[in-house]
Each structure stands twice: as C-alpha cells, then as structure tokens.
C-alpha cells in the first residue's frame, strides 16, 4: 500500500499499521459490525479504528485460541499469514486483512478458499 515505509523496523512482523492505512480502507469496513482487531501490536490500531467511528474489540488474547467480534479487521504478522488465513477459514466469519496483494494469488490461498477457477 502506498505510504508504508518498511525500512524502520527490526523484523518484518514488528511493523505497526499507521493511521493512514486504516483511513485508506475505512470505506470497505462495515459500520454496523463489531470489529475484532485480532493482533494487538502497540495497541494503536483500535484507537485509529475507533477514531474513524468503528466499534472495536482489541486485546492481547491469542488469535489462534480466541473468537471475538462480528468481523475481523487486522494487519496480521506476515510471517504467519498462512496460519492466520487457515484460522480465518475455521472461524468462518467475514474478514479484511492488510497483506501484500500477491498473497491472494498463492496456491495455498486458492486451495484453502476454493478459488481455483476464480479470475482476479
């Protein structure tokens, strides 16, 4: 996404989502659902989403052992994106993730979500 500067963190998963990233996707997030921002990071994501008018659950519970909110809106650790997507499939609820666009074209995503014949 334009505006992300990735040279300022120690390891790939340490990147915290800037406020402008949430502003960029706010029109795609349903306003009538309780959001679960499932990856805590520095805690700022919930603050940004609430500032935009959303109801947010944001705690330090383990994503892989919890199930909260009505929709998951998060920027997961990229090193665990495959495991996160498998868990999302298990949870069977709507989600919006901030991930590299190339993720959706991977074979494991196509197989997981049965998108073999889906044209991007």
N, C-alpha and C positions, 0 to 999 in steps of 0.2 A: 504494500500500500504506500502510496506516495507520502512522504513526510516522516517515515520511520527511519531513524538513524541507528544502525546496528553496530557501530564501532565503539560504543561506550559501555559495554557490559563485559563481565569477566567470562561467563559461559553463556551459551545460546539460550538456556532456559531462564536466565536472570533478567530478561528484558521485561520491563513493566509497560503496560499499554498506556500510551499518552491520551490525554483527554480528547485531542482532535480525532483520534481513531474512533472513539465512541460517537463523537459528533458526526463523523462521516457515515456511520451505519445506522444512526438513530431512526431514520425513516423506514428501515426494514424490520424494526423490533416492534412487536405488537404492544400497544399501550394498555390493553386490558388483561394482561397476564402477569403473574408474579415471576420475576426473573430469578434464576439461580445463577449467580456468578460463581462458578464452581472452583476456581483456582484463586486463592487469596492473594498471593504475591505480596505487595506492600500495602494492600488494603484500599488503595485509591480508586480502583475500578468501580466499586459500589458507590463511592462518593460522586464520581463523574456521572454514572448512570442515574443516580437519584437526582442530581442537579438537572438532568435532562427530563425529569418527571416520571421516571420508572419506579415501580415497587421492586426492591431487590433483597434477596437473601444472600448474604456474603459472610461466610465464617471460615474457620480453619478446619472444618470437617474433611475427612478423606473422601475425595470424589469417587473413588472406587468402592467405597463402603456406604455411601450416602445416596439419598434420592430426595431432592427438595425442589420446590418451585413448580411452576407450570411449563416453563420454557428455560432452556439452558442457553445463556449468552455469555461467552467467555473467550479468552485468549489462552489456550492451554499450553503447557510446556511442549515445544516442538519435538523434543526427544521422545516424548510419549504419545505422539499424535495417533499412532496406530492403535495403541491400547485404549486411548480416550475414545476413538471412534467405535471400537468394539463395545466399550461400556455404554456409549450413547445408543447403539443399536439395541443392547439389552434393556436399557431404560425405556425405550420406545416412546419418547416424547420429543416435541419439536426442539431444535437447537440452531443456534447461529454461532459459528466459530470464526475467529480471526486466525487464519492459517495461510501459508503460501498457496496461491491459486493452483499450482502444479499438483497439489495433494489430491484434488478431485480426479485427476487423470490416472492415478496409480491403479495397478491391477488389484491390489488388496481392497481398495475402496470400491471399485466396480463389483468385485465379488461379494463384499460384505453387504452392499446395498442393492445388489442385483441390478446393476446399471450396465450390464454387458452391451445391450443394444441401445443405450441412451446416447443421443447425439448432443455433444456440448456445443 
